[in-house]
């Protein structure tokens, strides 16, 4: 019968600790804001320009080259 006293202890202890682990994930939310910040410096580098150029470049010479003919 003295056990009933332990019942309130269970919800009290797990209650606060459960909220603590959920709070940290909220901090990383601003993380995505840093990702785009790094993208701009690389974009002007010319990487995106090379990607589109590489795709059409091999296709163009392959067509007029008529290797099958």
Residue pairs with C-beta under 8 A, 6 or more apart in sequence:
none
